[in-house]
Structures are given as structure tokens and as C-alpha cells.
Amino acid sequence: MVVFVYIFRCLYLSTKRMSNYQGDDAEYMEDVDDEMEDVEDDMDDEFRGDDLGASDSDVEEFDYSNNKVADTSAEQARKGKDIQGIPWDRLSISREKYRQTRLEQYKNYENVPNSGESSEKVCKVTQKGGLFYDFWRNSRSIKSTILHFQLRNLVWATSKHDVYLMSNFLVTHYSSLTSGKHEVLNVRGHVAPSEKHPGSLLEGFTQTQVSTLAVKDDFLVAGGFQGELICKHLDRPGVSFCSRTTYDDNAITNAIEIYNKPSGALHFTASNNDCGVRDFDMERYQLVKHFRFPWPVNHASLSPGGKLLAIVGDNPEGLIVDPNTGKTLETLSGHLDFSFASAWHPDGVTFSTGNQDKTCRVWDIRNLSQSVAVLKGNLGAIRSIRYTSDGKYMAMAEPADFVHVYDVSNGYETEQEIDFFGEISGISFSPDTEALFIGVWDRTYGSLLEFGRRRNYSYLDSYL
């Protein structure tokens, strides 16, 4: 028999308090907990006395042959099943009412007070209702997790069937083709490199708390709360390289970007809370560049062709710098709070930045005096941004509940709003643009959402 607990308790995320959170961060988490407990108490009265026990339809919620929660398929969703498997028909609150409650009660984290409210007046009015990616499957057997509430780059697709994500202390590979998963890297215990390279920490690390992740082709880099970097080639056994970027107290690795030089050489950049951006050459396994900035760097992204580096962090302004010298070339003004996301369009001319003022700003490198579009979130900060490899679509993720997909070719005028419940651990388009994956972190309904690109095969109509 399946007993469903109160829906608010099912969906409310208890954000983990990390020892690394200090000052305002800790106070914010305390405020969120207190606020959510008050709302939960208020809603208990509404649910109390209702029959939330099992019914004949409960068998749909479980795959008894594997003793695990069943996934939701596209066919089931078309027949009316909630994509996350939430049994709204058996609860005393409707999905619409709960959505309204979330919109009213969710507290956006701000370093600059009222930045979200102040930014609303400049936001672009977009046409909602676009449908660019169709729902394919919700896989509840794979649990995506988060360790730092501001860092949401923990889901990466290397093909339309292969996804890598953090699940507690494990980097896990999930195949949407077979619905199978396997462990790629376990950082719960001791991790040490199996290869010897100059500068690599042969003693490795113990119980690494992974704050950020990046995977491209057959190469994976995990970054930790103490400046740890763990590099692994997916086509080789063991770990290739371990390094600690800094021994500063404020050493969180905020973001990693893997890229190839024009020569084809494999590199990655690491953005760190110690105000540094470091570039590592993975052909020689060496740190080759280290740039320092006036504030902690939360994200850095290299333009296609490698001529410009976008830098955002604990400052409302962003920077465009020379990736060879670290010299600041341009300053980006417009955001009202700290930024945690950036991404370049494949054309190398436009790029986007995501901020805690609840906006994503789109910039044109030919005129940076103002952004060309300001796109608004519903609940909170824009914590992750991705473009499709063909440049047609851009996706931006809020901390929870909403991922927005924009038609770039239409000037960001039209958007598809993907609406669900739960904190977002990361988003990723597959390299061929055919799939979009969303990691959902929730105590009960944590999962991996998969969407497929909608195609218009009108030429087939003549055969029907």
C-alpha cells in the first residue's frame, strides 16, 4: 500500500546547510526553513482528515518487479498523468493552487536587497506557449542532488542518450536508451590519481564535497568545496589528475568549462571563490594561466574560437577579458545583483548572463553599452544557461520549478515554459540538440526529466 504524505512535505526541499555557508548565506537558509515551516503548518489543516491512503490506481506508481518507483512516459503524460507522478486527484489541493502558493511563498536569495523587484520594469515581454521540446520521460530511479544552493551545473549530456550527474557522493552515468545507470566516480571515500603527471596530487582527496561538474565527450572534471579538482577520462580506468587550486578558506570551485583549443588540445577553466580563474592544459596536465579579479568568480565562459572570456561573479557588473592575458576589455553594466551563469551563442557574437535579480541579459559583443534583451524568471535567480549547438534555442533555469526555452532565431520573442516542482540541479542540451535534460532535486519526487526536440516532418504527410 502506498501512503502519500502531505503534498507540501513531499515537494518542499530541505536545503542542506553546509559548513561552507557563512554570514548571510546561513541566515538566508534559516529564514527559508522558518518560512517553509510556517507555510507547512498552515497547509496541514487543509490536508488533515483527508483520505490520502492507497487506491487501486496506486499500482501505477510502482514497478513491483523491480521494487522501485515507476517512471512517467510520454504516453502516460498524454493520457493525463502528471509528468512527475504527483497524484493531484487524490490530494485536497489542486496543482494550480499549489503553484500559486509556490509563487507567493518561494523566497529568492538576494545579495542586493530587492534586486528582483527592481529589475522587473526593464524585462522583455515574451509570448509564452511555444513548444520546442516535447516531454519524453521522467526517470525517478535516478536521483540528482545539490550541495550548494547557488551552484546548479551538475547535469551534463554527452549524447541524446547519455547523461552524467551528481547523486550524493557519486558521479553517475544514466542511459535514457536502456534506463540503466552506473557509477562513474565515487568521492565518498578516498580518491587518488592512477596516473602520474607533474603537479598532480598523488595523495588525492578524501570525502570530496562536489560543488560543480563538467563533462564533455570522454572527459570529466569535478570541482570541490575546498578547491579540489578531479579529472577523469571516461574511456580509461581510474582518475587521471588531481589538483587543489587554492588552500584559502574561501576555496569553493564555482564552475568548470571544458573546451578545445583551435589546435584541438583539451583544456578547462575553473572559476573559484578565491577571485581566480585558472586554465588547465590536459594534454600536459598543467596549470597554464591564472587570472585574478576583484571579486569571487562564479562563472567564466569562453567564446567560440577562444578570443573572449566572459566573467561573472559577486558583483553586479560582468567583464569581458582577453583569455590570453586576463586584461579587461569591456565591462557589462545592467544587472542589479550577483551573477552565477554565462553562456555564448555559437555565433560568437552574442552571449547571455544570469543573475540573482531574476533576469537573464542577452548581450551583443559589437555594442555592450546595453543588453539587447532582458528575460525574466518567475521565482528566482537565473542559475544556469545553455544554448543548443545550432544556436536556435537558449534555455535558462531558475533555482526551482521553471526552465524557460527561448526561440533565439525569433529574437527571444517566444518561449516555452517548462513547469514542474522541485529544485533544479542542472540543465543540459545534448550536443546534437535532440534532447534536453533537467535534474530535479526533491526528497520525494527527485528525478531526471527528459524532453525531445520537436520536429516538423511534414514531408511524410504525403505517405499517410
VOGU-3710 file (C-alpha; in Angstrom, 3 decimals, decimal comma):
1> mvvfvyifrc> 0,000/0,000/0,000  1,190/3,479/-0,821  0,619/6,220/1,702  1,092/9,725/0,354  2,328/12,274/2,842  1,167/15,829/2,709  1,962/17,267/-0,694  3,790/20,242/0,718  6,129/17,970/2,616  6,605/15,880/-0,498
11> lylstkrmsn> 7,660/18,841/-2,578  9,434/21,164/-0,159  13,181/20,906/-0,467  15,113/20,984/2,772  18,203/22,780/1,526  21,258/21,319/3,201  23,187/23,666/5,444  26,836/23,337/4,533  29,669/24,259/6,844  30,910/26,410/3,960
21> yqgddaeyme> 27,904/28,725/4,156  28,787/31,756/6,187  27,156/35,012/7,248  24,245/35,995/5,031  24,062/32,541/3,433  23,418/30,800/6,749  20,877/33,443/7,781  19,081/33,011/4,459  18,808/29,255/4,924  17,456/29,769/8,453
31> dvddemedve> 14,847/32,206/7,103  13,799/29,770/4,376  13,400/26,926/6,875  11,344/29,081/9,259  9,159/30,414/6,454  8,528/26,981/4,965  7,673/25,509/8,366  5,066/28,241/8,881  3,511/27,574/5,477  3,594/23,831/6,089
41> ddmddefrgd> 1,757/24,264/9,396  -0,885/26,402/7,700  -1,424/23,827/4,984  -1,580/20,889/7,400  -5,061/21,982/8,457  -6,243/21,751/4,873  -4,950/18,207/4,434  -5,851/16,870/7,891  -8,683/14,381/7,815  -8,474/13,660/4,089
51> dlgasdsdve> -8,092/10,109/2,897  -4,596/10,041/1,471  -4,351/6,273/1,572  -3,817/3,909/-1,304  -6,308/3,174/-4,028  -6,491/0,782/-6,941  -4,537/3,229/-9,060  -1,569/3,037/-6,698  -0,171/0,173/-8,737  0,652/2,715/-11,429
61> efdysnnkva> 3,072/4,438/-9,064  5,338/1,435/-8,566  7,167/-1,087/-10,682  6,752/-4,090/-8,406  9,037/-6,312/-10,479  11,951/-4,015/-9,616  10,519/-2,717/-6,327  11,071/0,874/-7,390  9,045/3,915/-8,296  7,902/3,746/-11,904
71> dtsaeqarkg> 8,894/6,384/-14,428  6,418/8,527/-16,339  6,401/8,089/-20,107  5,230/10,470/-22,818  2,274/8,183/-23,498  1,176/8,291/-19,854  1,528/12,080/-19,813  -0,656/12,361/-22,925  -3,305/10,346/-21,085  -3,297/12,852/-18,239
81> kdiqgipwdr> -0,734/11,526/-15,762  1,331/14,221/-14,064  4,840/14,186/-15,553  6,339/13,866/-12,060  3,845/11,234/-10,943  2,228/13,509/-8,345  -1,318/12,182/-7,625  -3,164/15,500/-7,624  -6,556/13,781/-7,937  -6,033/12,200/-4,508
91> lsisrekyrq> -4,965/15,387/-2,764  -7,077/18,151/-1,308  -5,107/20,820/-3,137  -5,063/21,292/-6,888  -1,919/21,705/-8,922  -2,992/25,235/-9,821  -3,473/26,237/-6,190  -0,177/24,731/-5,135  1,583/26,524/-7,995  0,137/29,810/-6,789
101> trleqyknye> 1,319/29,044/-3,258  4,831/28,369/-4,502  4,899/31,619/-6,473  3,786/33,536/-3,405  5,981/31,793/-0,827  9,254/30,961/-2,597  11,999/33,251/-1,335  14,603/34,311/-3,878  18,086/34,651/-2,425  19,493/38,149/-2,979
111> nvpnsgesse> 22,806/39,707/-2,024  21,421/43,103/-3,036  18,033/43,681/-1,342  15,022/43,995/-3,668  17,111/43,425/-6,797  14,487/41,095/-8,262  11,673/43,576/-7,811  13,736/46,467/-9,185  14,653/44,582/-12,363  11,071/43,833/-13,435
121> kvckvtqkgg> 10,438/47,174/-15,140  13,104/46,586/-17,815  12,188/42,985/-18,659  11,123/41,963/-22,138  7,514/40,850/-22,584  7,658/37,455/-24,268  4,994/35,291/-25,833  4,546/32,107/-23,833  3,124/28,919/-25,242  5,972/27,941/-27,540
131> lfydfwrnsr> 6,567/24,204/-27,900  10,106/23,422/-28,986  10,816/20,349/-26,848  8,240/17,630/-26,091  8,154/15,721/-22,814  9,619/12,234/-23,261  10,202/10,695/-19,857  10,590/11,362/-16,156  13,088/8,935/-14,622  12,592/8,732/-10,867
141> sikstilhfq> 15,084/5,915/-10,430  17,910/8,430/-10,892  18,257/10,991/-8,101  20,033/14,236/-8,862  21,354/16,144/-5,829  22,785/19,562/-4,928  25,318/20,572/-2,273  25,478/24,359/-2,756  22,201/26,218/-3,215  23,710/28,783/-5,614
151> lrnlvwatsk> 25,613/26,378/-7,887  23,471/24,447/-10,369  25,751/22,952/-13,024  25,543/19,288/-12,068  23,853/17,723/-15,142  25,655/17,130/-18,464  24,582/15,263/-21,604  27,240/13,881/-23,954  24,657/12,449/-26,371  20,879/12,264/-26,612
161> hdvylmsnfl> 21,055/9,018/-24,622  23,942/9,645/-22,192  23,731/11,889/-19,133  26,154/12,442/-16,251  25,022/13,910/-12,937  25,768/14,104/-9,224  23,818/11,798/-6,951  25,049/12,361/-3,399  28,736/11,318/-3,431  28,508/9,614/-6,819
171> vthyssltsg> 29,007/10,876/-10,339  26,503/8,679/-12,152  26,023/7,856/-15,821  22,432/7,347/-16,943  21,356/5,901/-20,287  17,933/7,052/-21,441  18,088/4,291/-24,049  18,257/1,427/-21,546  17,126/3,279/-18,374  20,276/1,872/-16,806
181> khevlnvrgh> 22,720/3,702/-14,563  26,211/3,029/-13,303  28,765/4,633/-11,038  31,481/6,650/-12,779  33,234/8,265/-9,817  32,749/7,720/-6,091  34,091/10,564/-3,936  32,647/9,348/-0,638  35,941/7,769/0,393  39,480/8,245/-0,858
191> vapsekhpgs> 40,136/9,303/-4,462  43,683/9,374/-5,847  45,085/9,568/-9,380  46,079/6,300/-11,024  48,308/8,169/-13,486  51,440/10,160/-12,653  51,687/13,691/-14,003  53,750/16,698/-12,838  51,719/18,821/-10,437  49,161/16,125/-9,697
201> llegftqtqv> 48,427/15,470/-6,016  49,269/11,792/-5,782  47,791/11,564/-2,268  44,397/12,566/-3,688  41,388/13,596/-1,601  39,015/12,106/0,955  35,247/12,698/1,091  35,188/15,430/-1,527  32,078/17,589/-1,487  31,459/18,221/-5,188
211> stlavkddfl> 30,174/21,741/-5,818  30,303/21,722/-9,612  30,765/19,338/-12,514  31,541/19,405/-16,234  31,567/16,602/-18,803  32,412/16,880/-22,484  32,957/13,993/-24,873  35,025/11,488/-22,848  36,397/13,906/-20,244  35,005/14,732/-16,794
221> vaggfqgeli> 36,068/17,311/-14,200  34,571/17,541/-10,705  35,244/20,605/-8,551  35,019/20,643/-4,758  34,302/22,928/-1,821  37,977/23,054/-0,815  39,324/23,898/-4,268  39,654/20,246/-5,311  39,767/19,322/-8,994  39,349/15,673/-10,012
231> ckhldrpgvs> 39,865/14,841/-13,698  38,865/11,579/-15,313  38,911/10,281/-18,884  35,744/8,246/-19,279  37,426/5,824/-21,677  40,174/4,978/-19,152  40,065/3,281/-15,755  40,828/5,328/-12,662  41,404/9,048/-12,160  43,915/10,849/-14,375
241> fcsrttyddn> 44,694/14,021/-12,424  44,024/15,633/-9,030  44,813/19,201/-8,083  43,921/21,737/-5,418  43,571/25,224/-6,856  43,971/27,019/-3,547  44,293/26,481/0,184  42,376/29,662/1,008  39,492/29,365/3,459  37,127/30,592/0,739
251> aitnaieiyn> 38,058/27,987/-1,862  34,810/26,745/-3,419  35,097/25,726/-7,064  32,105/27,534/-8,557  32,173/26,464/-12,200  34,164/24,455/-14,735  34,148/24,763/-18,513  35,825/22,179/-20,751  36,886/23,316/-24,209  39,238/22,546/-27,078
261> kpsgalhfta> 41,860/24,975/-28,336  41,918/25,675/-32,107  44,752/23,137/-32,237  42,437/20,541/-30,715  44,237/20,470/-27,357  41,960/19,718/-24,402  41,689/22,463/-21,750  39,354/23,517/-18,966  38,826/26,675/-16,938  37,972/26,657/-13,232
271> snndcgvrdf> 36,192/29,628/-11,616  36,816/29,926/-7,909  35,616/31,808/-4,850  39,198/32,971/-4,210  38,665/35,504/-7,063  40,648/33,429/-9,527  40,116/31,866/-12,940  42,585/29,136/-13,846  43,215/27,464/-17,187  44,489/23,876/-17,255
281> dmeryqlvkh> 46,085/22,122/-20,231  45,015/18,473/-20,128  47,430/17,408/-22,834  50,307/18,238/-20,479  48,269/18,131/-17,236  49,475/21,555/-16,179  48,099/24,855/-14,949  48,971/27,302/-17,731  47,141/30,520/-16,754  45,890/32,075/-13,528
291> frfpwpvnha> 43,994/35,375/-13,594  42,816/37,280/-10,511  39,806/39,567/-10,289  38,462/41,992/-7,642  35,666/39,642/-6,531  34,820/35,914/-6,356  34,246/34,497/-9,836  31,096/32,387/-10,099  31,242/31,523/-13,790  33,514/32,008/-16,796
301> slspggklla> 32,711/31,050/-20,388  34,951/31,160/-23,437  33,628/32,407/-26,764  33,631/30,077/-29,793  37,068/30,490/-31,315  38,548/31,302/-27,910  39,104/35,037/-28,379  36,993/36,387/-25,491  36,227/35,266/-21,949  33,030/36,321/-20,158
311> ivgdnpegli> 33,446/36,631/-16,375  30,622/36,997/-13,823  30,654/36,779/-10,049  29,996/38,547/-6,764  29,476/41,923/-8,391  26,543/43,300/-10,414  28,949/44,103/-13,243  30,419/41,463/-15,510  33,624/41,529/-17,519  34,861/40,619/-20,985
321> vdpntgktle> 38,551/39,777/-20,774  41,358/38,645/-23,038  41,766/34,889/-22,337  45,486/35,060/-23,117  46,423/37,945/-20,818  43,478/38,329/-18,425  43,223/42,015/-19,356  39,738/43,513/-19,005  38,426/44,642/-22,393  34,830/45,604/-21,561
331> tlsghldfsf> 32,556/45,980/-18,543  28,958/44,725/-18,560  26,537/47,012/-16,718  22,850/46,374/-16,172  22,389/43,562/-13,662  21,481/44,571/-10,108  22,858/41,628/-8,095  25,485/38,874/-8,266  25,645/36,620/-11,340  26,138/32,844/-11,442
341> asawhpdgvt> 25,700/31,893/-15,106  27,009/32,796/-18,549  26,930/31,184/-21,990  27,924/32,093/-25,546  25,793/31,676/-28,626  27,616/29,527/-31,218  27,926/32,583/-33,495  30,444/34,090/-31,058  28,703/37,463/-31,295  26,004/37,225/-28,632
351> fstgnqdktc> 26,107/35,768/-25,136  23,935/35,697/-22,014  24,406/36,191/-18,280  22,155/35,003/-15,437  21,717/36,932/-12,211  20,105/36,836/-8,768  17,991/39,830/-9,834  15,819/37,142/-11,530  16,920/38,097/-15,045  18,962/36,784/-17,926
361> rvwdirnlsq> 20,544/39,511/-20,044  21,480/38,921/-23,671  24,467/40,898/-24,959  25,926/41,695/-28,378  29,712/41,981/-28,342  29,546/44,676/-31,040  27,723/47,056/-28,686  27,954/46,387/-24,958  26,580/49,749/-23,858  23,326/47,948/-23,054
371> svavlkgnlg> 21,926/44,444/-23,288  19,777/43,581/-26,297  17,187/41,695/-24,214  16,315/41,233/-20,535  14,457/37,973/-19,859  12,553/37,476/-16,615  12,265/34,472/-14,315  9,204/33,626/-12,227  10,563/32,505/-8,857  14,184/33,437/-8,512
381> airsirytsd> 17,718/33,806/-9,806  18,811/32,542/-13,213  21,395/29,964/-12,172  22,135/28,092/-15,401  22,095/28,982/-19,121  22,606/26,735/-22,159  22,432/27,244/-25,941  21,781/24,478/-28,438  24,791/23,750/-30,634  22,934/25,060/-33,701
391> gkymamaepa> 22,130/28,307/-31,867  18,384/28,087/-32,435  17,349/27,775/-28,784  18,520/29,020/-25,412  17,433/27,547/-22,066  17,672/29,274/-18,701  16,983/27,611/-15,359  15,680/29,187/-12,184  16,594/27,701/-8,779  13,363/25,695/-8,782
401> dfvhvydvsn> 10,233/24,802/-10,744  10,875/26,588/-14,052  13,084/26,155/-17,101  12,499/28,619/-19,946  13,402/27,725/-23,541  13,583/30,657/-25,984  13,481/30,764/-29,761  16,711/32,644/-30,443  16,051/32,882/-34,186  12,882/34,822/-33,348
411> gyeteqeidf> 14,726/37,371/-31,235  13,773/35,700/-27,923  10,172/36,775/-28,555  8,686/33,312/-27,942  9,348/30,969/-25,039  8,402/27,518/-23,849  7,921/27,484/-20,095  8,594/24,055/-18,580  6,712/23,938/-15,278  7,280/21,319/-12,534
421> fgeisgisfs> 8,053/21,196/-8,795  11,491/20,845/-7,213  14,932/22,415/-7,054  16,947/22,304/-10,280  20,402/20,718/-10,109  21,271/21,453/-13,728  20,117/21,530/-17,345  21,794/20,241/-20,490  21,053/20,027/-24,192  22,545/17,035/-25,978
431> pdtealfigv> 25,306/18,004/-28,440  23,051/17,122/-31,401  20,266/19,360/-29,912  17,782/16,456/-29,933  17,356/16,176/-26,149  17,039/18,465/-23,141  17,666/17,040/-19,656  16,648/18,662/-16,358  17,839/17,408/-12,976  15,209/17,762/-10,231
441> wdrtygslle> 16,247/17,574/-6,589  13,413/16,721/-4,207  13,050/14,414/-1,214  10,136/12,542/-2,780  9,941/13,472/-6,456  13,615/13,877/-7,308  14,277/12,695/-10,858  15,688/13,368/-14,303  13,272/14,988/-16,767  13,892/14,321/-20,449
451> fgrrrnysyl> 12,491/16,320/-23,361  12,946/15,722/-27,090  13,212/18,336/-29,798  10,003/18,769/-31,737  10,475/18,230/-35,453  8,078/19,035/-38,270  8,295/16,146/-40,690  5,586/17,484/-42,971  7,121/15,738/-45,982  5,879/12,446/-44,525
461> dsyl> 2,255/13,573/-44,807  2,196/12,537/-48,461  2,661/8,920/-47,382  -0,301/8,943/-44,985
//
